Amino acid sequence: MNVLIIDDEPGLRQTVSLILADEGYRVHAASDGEEGLSRAAELRPDIILCDVRMPRLGGLEFLSRYRAQNGTGLVIVMTAYGSIELAIEAMKAGAYDYLPKPFSPDQLVLTLRKAEERESLRREVSRLREEVSMQRRYGEIVSKSVAMTRALEIATKVARHPSSVLITGESGTGKELVARLIHAESDRADAPFVPLNCGAIPENLLESELFGYTKGAFTGADRDKPGLFESADGGTLFLDEIGEMPPALQVKLLRVLQEGEVRRLGDTRSRQVDVRLVSATNKNFDDEIRDGRFRSDLYYRIAVVPIHLVPLRQRREEIPLLVRHFVDQNNRRLNLHIEGVDPEAMSLMLEYHWPGNVRELENTIERAMVLTESTKIMPDDLPPHVATPIAPLDSDQLASDELSVKKHGALLEKRLIGMALKRTGGNKTRAAELLELSSRALLYKIREYGLD
């Protein structure tokens, strides 16, 4: 923690600085209140030790001006014998504690340890309030990055209107969660939310799933069955992977959106439906439209309001918050008691590029929590590909005439072995386990690549 000492006695400043530095604190000093205000604004200390009586600017006035400048550090006033009244007055004005002079090193350290515990608790409460506030506002979605927060703000704003929304982004970025948020924030929240993955239904069944059918419409149609448009009447229909929809069905979907009515297969009459459409895709629709795989007129119908979700590797600042969320969630769901994540394990997760995005992170945390033998998730609890992260190859790093799979396969293998040895501190047996090689094979490759 950062500590700022403000006192006009050079000897005291030096003595206190030495004592606290030995205890592991980062210590800074100022000779009076004016300099203290300047240093506090620059350093943003966690704890301030400030003398009550000083020339130019005393402790009480320093405290008043420091709080007026929105200073958040805990202030401990130091006072000589006979000035206890001033110390009490300072505490009434917002000081955390006071330290009577002369004080012993043990008294000094004990007072700061108590202040440190309080500051740590304050930060934890602040973090929990922030997380609860985010979850209250965005349901199950945890976010703090500028890009994701902006996307969620658009989602909550458009939720109040019936406009069609297209959510784009890589697999695992949370497109269905955003769709559910839009539904929950709309005036349709009490009506059905009906999801359908267009890529998971065979083409010959997708039409009947969407529009329904009448008895006798085809072999096996032994009863009337409403489609998902009718099931979602008054609510929201979420079409995931809409880019997989076959062209013939795109025409029929366009007609439903234009006319607000649906006709079951085998029926002669249409039914009015009031459905809010939210769609999602991980495809680039510019390419799909250019290559004739998706109708441009349908695209403009479904993408009145586009929302793009950036991949997790572009919002790494959210990883610690997401990890805490998944740990808490799994503790409740699986009746576990994992306290958190080891700093080295968190560092590895921050380095990893997460091609599967938030879904992959969620899976990784659950796996680690189930397998760990510690009260925390440790580096060894992470999957090997996360514990030994490899940045994806960038085509700009490769010369145009250096595309040999054999050559670059060897380079990648050498790089993996080097990282495994570094990760294990040179322990070849543990490195072989991470690399999923036999110890003999690893020793051979170490000699081959000159890594010994």
Backbone torsions as a table, in degrees:
resi	resn	phi	psi	omega
1	MET	NA	148.8	177.2
2	ASN	-85.0	128.7	178.5
3	VAL	-122.2	132.8	176.2
4	LEU	-112.4	124.6	178.3
5	ILE	-102.7	125.6	179.0
6	ILE	-120.9	109.6	-179.3
7	ASP	-159.5	143.9	-177.8
8	ASP	-85.6	-0.4	178.5
9	GLU	-98.1	111.2	-178.4
10	PRO	-58.5	-38.6	-178.9
11	GLY	-62.5	-42.0	-179.2
12	LEU	-67.9	-42.0	178.9
13	ARG	-57.8	-43.3	-177.9
14	GLN	-68.4	-43.6	-178.4
15	THR	-63.5	-48.2	-179.4
16	VAL	-63.8	-38.9	179.2
17	SER	-61.0	-43.4	-179.6
18	LEU	-65.5	-43.8	-179.2
19	ILE	-61.4	-46.7	-175.6
20	LEU	-73.6	-34.3	176.8
21	ALA	-62.9	-38.6	177.3
22	ASP	-64.6	-25.2	179.5
23	GLU	-89.1	2.9	175.5
24	GLY	95.4	5.5	178.4
25	TYR	-81.9	150.4	170.4
26	ARG	-90.9	114.6	-168.1
27	VAL	-110.7	136.6	175.0
28	HIS	-130.7	161.5	-175.0
29	ALA	-140.9	153.7	174.5
30	ALA	-142.5	149.0	-172.6
31	SER	-90.6	-11.3	176.2
32	ASP	-161.0	177.3	-175.5
33	GLY	-63.7	-37.0	-179.9
34	GLU	-63.1	-48.7	177.9
35	GLU	-65.0	-34.8	179.2
36	GLY	-61.3	-41.0	178.0
37	LEU	-62.3	-42.7	-180.0
38	SER	-63.8	-46.3	-179.2
39	ARG	-67.1	-35.6	179.9
40	ALA	-65.6	-40.2	178.2
41	ALA	-65.7	-33.4	-178.2
42	GLU	-79.0	-43.3	-170.7
43	LEU	-93.7	-23.9	-175.3
44	ARG	50.1	60.6	-175.6
45	PRO	-67.1	154.3	176.1
46	ASP	-79.6	-36.5	-178.4
47	ILE	-134.7	139.5	177.8
48	ILE	-123.1	125.7	172.5
49	LEU	-99.8	115.2	-171.9
50	CYS	-129.4	128.5	176.8
51	ASP	-70.9	147.1	-179.9
52	VAL	-76.3	-44.9	-176.7
53	ARG	-103.8	114.4	178.1
54	MET	-145.3	152.3	174.8
55	PRO	-69.0	163.0	179.4
56	ARG	68.0	-60.1	-176.8
57	LEU	-146.7	111.7	-178.0
58	GLY	-78.3	175.6	-175.3
59	GLY	-62.8	-41.1	-179.3
60	LEU	-63.9	-44.4	-179.7
61	GLU	-69.3	-36.7	176.2
62	PHE	-58.5	-47.1	-178.1
63	LEU	-60.0	-43.5	-179.9
64	SER	-62.4	-47.0	-178.5
65	ARG	-71.4	-33.9	178.5
66	TYR	-63.8	-45.0	177.9
67	ARG	-66.9	-35.1	177.9
68	ALA	-64.9	-26.9	177.4
69	GLN	-88.9	14.3	178.9
70	ASN	64.8	30.1	174.5
71	GLY	-66.9	137.1	-174.7
72	THR	-112.5	-4.3	-178.9
73	GLY	-68.4	153.3	175.9
74	LEU	-77.5	129.6	-178.0
75	VAL	-104.5	124.3	174.9
76	ILE	-113.3	120.6	-178.0
77	VAL	-90.3	142.0	175.7
78	MET	-107.0	132.2	-175.5
79	THR	-139.9	142.2	178.6
80	ALA	-79.6	166.4	179.0
81	TYR	-57.7	135.4	179.4
82	GLY	95.6	-4.2	-179.7
83	SER	-118.0	23.9	-178.4
84	ILE	-61.0	-34.6	180.0
85	GLU	-59.3	-39.5	178.1
86	LEU	-64.6	-38.5	179.4
87	ALA	-63.5	-42.7	179.1
88	ILE	-65.1	-39.2	177.4
89	GLU	-62.4	-39.1	178.6
90	ALA	-64.7	-38.7	179.3
91	MET	-67.9	-35.1	175.1
92	LYS	-64.7	-28.3	-179.0
93	ALA	-86.8	-1.1	175.0
94	GLY	123.1	0.8	176.0
95	ALA	-69.3	148.5	-178.5
96	TYR	-77.9	-41.3	-175.1
97	ASP	-159.7	174.4	173.9
98	TYR	-133.0	155.6	-176.9
99	LEU	-129.0	109.8	-177.4
100	PRO	-75.6	135.2	174.9
101	LYS	-87.0	146.2	-6.1
102	PRO	-79.2	151.7	179.9
103	PHE	-126.5	152.7	179.8
104	SER	-85.8	161.3	175.9
105	PRO	-55.5	-38.4	-179.6
106	ASP	-65.3	-41.3	177.8
107	GLN	-61.9	-43.1	-179.9
108	LEU	-60.5	-51.1	-176.4
109	VAL	-65.2	-42.1	179.8
110	LEU	-61.0	-43.6	179.6
111	THR	-61.7	-41.5	179.6
112	LEU	-70.8	-35.4	177.6
113	ARG	-62.6	-41.3	177.1
114	LYS	-62.9	-41.7	178.6
115	ALA	-65.4	-38.1	179.9
116	GLU	-63.8	-42.1	178.3
117	GLU	-62.4	-42.1	179.9
118	ARG	-65.3	-42.0	-180.0
119	GLU	-64.5	-40.1	178.3
120	SER	-63.2	-42.1	178.7
121	LEU	-65.3	-40.5	179.8
122	ARG	-61.5	-41.5	-179.7
123	ARG	-66.3	-39.1	179.7
124	GLU	-66.0	-41.5	177.3
125	VAL	-62.5	-42.3	178.7
126	SER	-61.6	-42.0	179.3
127	ARG	-63.8	-44.2	-179.0
128	LEU	-64.3	-39.1	177.9
129	ARG	-63.4	-40.8	178.9
130	GLU	-63.1	-43.1	-178.7
131	GLU	-67.4	-43.4	178.8
132	VAL	-62.3	-41.1	178.8
133	SER	-61.5	-43.7	179.1
134	MET	-63.6	-43.2	-177.5
135	GLN	-69.3	-33.9	177.6
136	ARG	-65.9	-35.8	-176.1
137	ARG	-81.9	-38.7	-173.1
138	TYR	-116.7	24.6	175.3
139	GLY	62.6	-122.8	-176.3
140	GLU	-86.8	-0.3	-174.5
141	ILE	-91.0	125.8	177.3
142	VAL	-105.0	125.8	-175.5
143	SER	-154.8	146.6	171.6
144	LYS	-144.3	-9.4	-179.8
145	SER	-72.1	154.1	-179.7
146	VAL	-61.6	-45.1	-176.5
147	ALA	-64.0	-44.7	-177.7
148	MET	-72.2	-40.0	178.8
149	THR	-62.4	-39.0	177.8
150	ARG	-63.8	-42.1	178.9
151	ALA	-61.9	-41.1	-179.4
152	LEU	-70.5	-34.1	176.0
153	GLU	-63.9	-41.7	176.8
154	ILE	-62.6	-42.8	-178.6
155	ALA	-60.6	-45.7	-178.9
156	THR	-69.7	-31.2	178.9
157	LYS	-71.2	-44.1	-178.2
158	VAL	-74.4	-18.6	-177.8
159	ALA	-57.8	-29.7	-176.6
160	ARG	-75.0	-9.0	-176.8
161	HIS	-118.5	157.9	-176.4
162	PRO	-83.7	5.4	-175.9
163	SER	-59.2	144.9	177.1
164	SER	-71.7	143.1	-176.8
165	VAL	-124.0	135.5	172.9
166	LEU	-114.9	120.4	179.4
167	ILE	-102.2	122.2	-179.8
168	THR	-113.4	156.3	178.8
169	GLY	153.2	163.8	-179.7
170	GLU	-65.6	161.2	176.0
171	SER	-59.5	136.5	176.8
172	GLY	89.3	5.0	-178.8
173	THR	-86.1	-6.9	176.5
174	GLY	100.9	32.1	-176.3
175	LYS	-65.5	-39.9	179.3
176	GLU	-68.5	-35.5	177.1
177	LEU	-61.2	-39.7	178.2
178	VAL	-67.5	-39.7	177.3
179	ALA	-60.6	-42.6	178.6
180	ARG	-67.0	-33.9	175.8
181	LEU	-63.0	-44.8	178.7
182	ILE	-58.4	-44.1	179.1
183	HIS	-64.4	-45.3	-176.6
184	ALA	-65.3	-30.5	-178.4
185	GLU	-88.6	-3.0	-176.9
186	SER	-93.7	172.2	175.9
187	ASP	-78.2	4.7	176.7
188	ARG	-99.8	8.7	-171.8
189	ALA	-57.6	-29.1	-179.4
190	ASP	-85.9	-5.8	178.8
191	ALA	-96.3	173.0	-174.6
192	PRO	-67.4	145.8	166.0
193	PHE	-110.1	115.7	-172.9
194	VAL	-116.5	110.0	179.7
195	PRO	-95.3	147.6	174.7
196	LEU	-145.4	129.0	174.7
197	ASN	-93.0	106.8	-175.8
198	CYS	-64.8	-25.0	-179.5
199	GLY	-82.6	-11.4	-176.6
200	ALA	-97.7	-6.5	-177.6
201	ILE	-107.7	127.9	176.4
202	PRO	-54.9	145.5	-174.7
203	GLU	-55.0	-38.5	-176.6
204	ASN	-73.6	-12.0	178.9
205	LEU	-106.4	-16.4	-174.3
206	LEU	-62.7	-40.6	-178.2
207	GLU	-62.8	-45.9	-178.9
208	SER	-67.7	-31.5	176.3
209	GLU	-64.0	-42.8	-177.4
210	LEU	-74.3	-46.4	-168.9
211	PHE	-106.4	-13.3	-179.5
212	GLY	82.3	-178.8	179.1
213	TYR	-155.0	164.2	177.3
214	THR	-104.0	161.7	178.0
215	LYS	-59.0	128.0	179.2
216	GLY	86.5	4.2	-178.7
217	ALA	-64.5	-30.9	177.5
218	PHE	-158.6	169.2	-179.2
219	THR	-58.0	125.3	-179.6
220	GLY	97.6	-10.1	178.2
221	ALA	-83.1	83.6	-174.4
222	ASP	-93.0	5.3	178.8
223	ARG	-160.0	162.9	173.2
224	ASP	-72.8	140.2	179.4
225	LYS	-138.9	120.2	176.3
226	PRO	-70.8	148.5	177.4
227	GLY	-87.3	-179.0	-176.1
228	LEU	-69.4	-27.7	176.0
229	PHE	-61.3	-43.7	178.6
230	GLU	-68.9	-37.7	178.9
231	SER	-62.9	-31.1	-177.5
232	ALA	-92.8	7.3	-177.2
233	ASP	-55.0	126.0	-177.8
234	GLY	87.6	-10.6	-177.2
235	GLY	-121.8	-141.0	-174.1
236	THR	-125.1	132.7	172.5
237	LEU	-106.0	123.5	-179.8
238	PHE	-108.0	113.8	179.4
239	LEU	-102.8	98.8	177.6
240	ASP	-81.2	149.6	-178.4
241	GLU	52.2	45.6	-178.4
242	ILE	-63.5	-20.5	177.0
243	GLY	-64.8	-14.5	178.9
244	GLU	-87.4	-3.9	-177.1
245	MET	-67.5	129.5	-179.3
246	PRO	-65.0	149.7	-176.6
247	PRO	-53.2	-42.0	-177.9
248	ALA	-61.6	-37.1	-179.6
249	LEU	-76.7	-26.1	176.5
250	GLN	-60.3	-38.3	179.0
251	VAL	-61.7	-45.4	-178.2
252	LYS	-68.1	-37.3	177.3
253	LEU	-64.5	-40.2	178.7
254	LEU	-60.4	-40.7	-178.8
255	ARG	-65.1	-41.0	178.7
256	VAL	-61.7	-43.9	-179.2
257	LEU	-66.9	-33.9	-179.3
258	GLN	-74.1	-39.9	-171.1
259	GLU	-102.0	-15.1	179.8
260	GLY	69.0	26.2	178.4
261	GLU	-143.8	154.5	-175.7
262	VAL	-130.1	145.8	178.2
263	ARG	-121.3	125.0	178.4
264	ARG	-68.3	153.4	175.6
265	LEU	-61.9	129.9	179.8
266	GLY	85.9	-1.1	-178.6
267	ASP	-97.4	157.6	179.1
268	THR	-107.1	-6.5	-178.9
269	ARG	-123.6	156.2	-179.7
270	SER	-102.0	156.7	178.7
271	ARG	-121.4	135.4	177.2
272	GLN	-71.6	136.6	175.9
273	VAL	-134.1	143.8	176.5
274	ASP	-116.2	94.3	-173.6
275	VAL	-126.8	132.8	172.5
276	ARG	-90.3	122.0	-177.3
277	LEU	-98.9	125.6	170.9
278	VAL	-122.2	126.5	-177.9
279	SER	-119.0	163.4	178.3
280	ALA	-146.6	151.1	178.0
281	THR	-156.5	152.1	171.2
282	ASN	-106.6	11.0	-178.5
283	LYS	-96.3	161.4	174.5
284	ASN	-92.1	107.4	-174.3
285	PHE	-69.7	-22.4	174.3
286	ASP	-59.8	-44.1	178.6
287	ASP	-69.2	-41.4	-178.0
288	GLU	-63.4	-41.2	179.9
289	ILE	-71.0	-43.1	179.9
290	ARG	-61.1	-38.0	-177.9
291	ASP	-88.6	5.6	174.6
292	GLY	78.3	14.5	-179.4
293	ARG	-90.1	-14.2	178.7
294	PHE	-141.9	136.5	-176.1
295	ARG	-73.3	133.2	180.0
296	SER	-68.7	-35.4	-179.6
297	ASP	-67.0	-34.0	176.0
298	LEU	-71.1	-39.0	179.0
299	TYR	-56.4	-45.3	-178.4
300	TYR	-68.6	-22.7	176.0
301	ARG	-75.6	-39.9	-174.6
302	ILE	-88.5	-16.1	-175.0
303	ALA	-113.8	44.3	176.3
304	VAL	-59.6	-42.8	175.2
305	VAL	-123.8	105.4	177.0
306	PRO	-86.0	141.3	176.2
307	ILE	-130.2	124.2	-179.1
308	HIS	-109.0	130.9	177.2
309	LEU	-103.9	120.3	-177.4
310	VAL	-76.6	152.4	179.5
311	PRO	-67.7	160.7	-176.2
312	LEU	-62.6	-32.7	-179.0
313	ARG	-65.6	-16.3	177.2
314	GLN	-98.6	3.2	176.3
315	ARG	-141.4	53.1	-175.2
316	ARG	-62.4	-22.3	180.0
317	GLU	-63.5	-15.1	179.4
318	GLU	-86.0	-13.5	-173.6
319	ILE	-59.2	-48.7	178.9
320	PRO	-58.9	-39.8	180.0
321	LEU	-66.6	-42.2	178.1
322	LEU	-65.1	-40.6	179.5
323	VAL	-61.3	-46.7	178.0
324	ARG	-58.7	-41.7	-179.6
325	HIS	-61.5	-46.3	-178.3
326	PHE	-70.3	-34.9	176.8
327	VAL	-63.0	-48.4	179.0
328	ASP	-61.6	-43.1	-178.3
329	GLN	-62.4	-46.2	-178.6
330	ASN	-72.4	-32.2	174.9
331	ASN	-58.8	-42.4	179.1
332	ARG	-70.7	-45.7	-173.4
333	ARG	-72.8	-38.1	-175.3
334	LEU	-104.3	4.9	-179.2
335	ASN	56.0	47.3	177.1
336	LEU	-103.2	174.3	-178.6
337	HIS	-139.4	48.7	179.0
338	ILE	-80.7	129.4	-173.9
339	GLU	-82.6	-25.2	-177.7
340	GLY	164.3	-148.0	-173.9
341	VAL	-128.9	134.5	174.7
342	ASP	-60.7	140.0	-178.3
343	PRO	-53.8	-38.9	179.7
344	GLU	-67.3	-38.4	177.2
345	ALA	-64.5	-40.1	177.7
346	MET	-64.4	-39.9	178.2
347	SER	-60.3	-40.9	178.5
348	LEU	-64.0	-40.2	179.9
349	MET	-69.2	-31.9	177.1
350	LEU	-71.3	-27.8	179.9
351	GLU	-80.0	-30.8	-174.1
352	TYR	-67.8	148.7	-172.5
353	HIS	-93.0	-4.7	171.7
354	TRP	47.7	67.6	177.9
355	PRO	-63.4	-26.1	177.8
356	GLY	-90.7	4.0	174.0
357	ASN	60.3	-147.1	-172.4
358	VAL	-62.3	-35.0	179.3
359	ARG	-61.8	-40.9	178.5
360	GLU	-67.2	-39.9	177.7
361	LEU	-62.2	-43.9	179.4
362	GLU	-60.6	-44.9	178.6
363	ASN	-62.2	-41.4	-179.2
364	THR	-63.7	-42.5	-179.1
365	ILE	-66.1	-44.0	179.8
366	GLU	-62.6	-44.4	179.4
367	ARG	-59.5	-46.9	-177.9
368	ALA	-64.1	-39.8	-178.7
369	MET	-67.1	-35.9	179.7
370	VAL	-71.7	-35.8	-173.6
371	LEU	-89.9	-23.9	-172.9
372	THR	-64.4	145.3	174.5
373	GLU	-105.7	10.0	-179.8
374	SER	-111.9	174.9	175.0
375	THR	-84.4	-5.0	177.4
376	LYS	-129.7	158.9	173.0
377	ILE	-75.9	120.3	-177.1
378	MET	-103.6	163.8	179.8
379	PRO	-54.1	-38.4	-178.6
380	ASP	-69.4	-15.8	179.1
381	ASP	-81.0	-14.0	-178.7
382	LEU	-81.9	151.6	176.3
383	PRO	-59.4	149.9	-177.7
384	PRO	-54.0	-38.0	-177.2
385	HIS	-71.9	-19.3	174.7
386	VAL	-89.5	-39.4	-178.7
387	ALA	-68.2	-23.3	176.7
388	THR	-128.3	71.9	-172.3
389	PRO	-67.7	141.2	175.7
390	ILE	-122.5	122.5	177.9
391	ALA	-63.7	140.3	179.2
392	PRO	-62.1	145.7	179.7
393	LEU	-66.0	134.5	178.1
394	ASP	-102.0	125.7	-177.4
395	SER	-60.7	-24.3	179.5
396	ASP	-70.0	-19.0	-179.3
397	GLN	-81.4	-12.6	-176.0
398	LEU	-106.5	131.2	175.1
399	ALA	-67.8	152.8	-175.5
400	SER	-62.0	-23.6	-178.8
401	ASP	-102.1	15.2	-179.2
402	GLU	-122.7	62.2	-178.2
403	LEU	-111.5	23.0	-179.8
404	SER	-70.6	121.2	177.5
405	VAL	-62.2	-41.0	-179.1
406	LYS	-61.5	-46.1	-177.4
407	LYS	-65.0	-48.6	-175.8
408	HIS	-76.3	-24.1	173.0
409	GLY	-63.3	-40.1	178.4
410	ALA	-67.8	-39.8	178.7
411	LEU	-63.1	-41.7	179.4
412	LEU	-66.2	-40.2	178.8
413	GLU	-62.7	-43.2	178.5
414	LYS	-62.2	-41.0	-179.2
415	ARG	-65.5	-41.6	179.0
416	LEU	-61.9	-44.4	-179.1
417	ILE	-63.7	-43.3	178.3
418	GLY	-60.3	-41.9	180.0
419	MET	-67.8	-39.4	179.6
420	ALA	-64.4	-41.1	178.4
421	LEU	-65.2	-39.4	178.1
422	LYS	-66.0	-42.1	-177.6
423	ARG	-63.9	-34.0	-176.1
424	THR	-98.8	7.7	-179.9
425	GLY	65.2	30.5	178.3
426	GLY	87.6	4.4	179.0
427	ASN	-76.0	104.5	-173.1
428	LYS	-68.9	-34.2	178.8
429	THR	-63.8	-46.4	179.0
430	ARG	-68.1	-37.2	178.8
431	ALA	-63.9	-39.8	178.6
432	ALA	-62.1	-37.4	177.9
433	GLU	-65.2	-44.2	178.4
434	LEU	-61.6	-39.0	-177.0
435	LEU	-83.5	-7.2	-177.5
436	GLU	58.4	43.8	175.7
437	LEU	-120.2	158.8	171.1
438	SER	-74.6	155.5	179.0
439	SER	-59.5	-36.9	179.9
440	ARG	-65.3	-44.1	179.4
441	ALA	-63.9	-38.7	179.5
442	LEU	-64.8	-44.2	179.1
443	LEU	-60.2	-39.5	178.1
444	TYR	-62.8	-44.9	-177.5
445	LYS	-70.6	-34.8	176.3
446	ILE	-59.5	-43.9	177.6
447	ARG	-67.9	-40.1	-178.3
448	GLU	-61.8	-39.5	-177.3
449	TYR	-93.9	2.4	177.9
450	GLY	68.5	36.0	-177.0
451	LEU	-97.7	1.6	-179.5
452	ASP	-87.0	NA	NA
